[in-house]
Amino acid sequence: MTNTDNKGFVRPVEVYRETPYGLYMSRTADHPRFDHLELWLLPALGLRANIFHFTGGYRSRQRLYLDIGEFSGPDDAGRWHSVDWYLDLVDSADAPLELVDVDELFDAHAAGHLTTSQCEAAILIAMRTMTGSAAVDGVQTWLDAQVGERLTWLDRPQAGMPDSDI
C-alpha cells in the first residue's frame, strides 16, 4: 500500500484497485498545489490518467492530466510500473485536449533517454487519444469506451454505486 515516485519518495496509498484493464490508485499528496492524487494506469492504452485535487489558491480548470508512456503490472511481486515518455495531454473544462511537453519529448530523445520507436509510439498514442475523444463526448467518455466500463474517481463512482463505496 505504497507508491514510490521517480525520485524514490515512498508515500502511503489509501486505495489500490486492480481491474482487468489497469490499476486505480488514490493517495494523499504532500505537494504545495494539490493535496490528493488519483490515477489510473491503463497499459493497453499507453496512458496514466491523473486527477490532481488542487488546494485553495491553485484550483485550475484542469480535469484530467494524461501521461503517455509504458505502463505494466502486476509483476511477479505484485508491483505495477510506469515509464513516462514526457508527452502529455491536458483535459480542461470547455476545451479540446491540449498536447503539452512536445519539447520535453524531443529533448529526451536528443539526450538518449527515449528511442525513436518510443517517441513514435508516444505520438501515435497522443493522436489516437485526441482523435478518439474528439469523436465522442470528450476524453472521459472515450476512456470509458476503451476499457469497457465507467472509470471511477472519487467524484465519479461506478454507475449505481454510492460515493461512500469508493
Order of alpha helices (4+ residues) and beta strands (2+ residues): beta-beta-beta-beta-beta-beta-beta-beta-beta-alpha-alpha-alpha
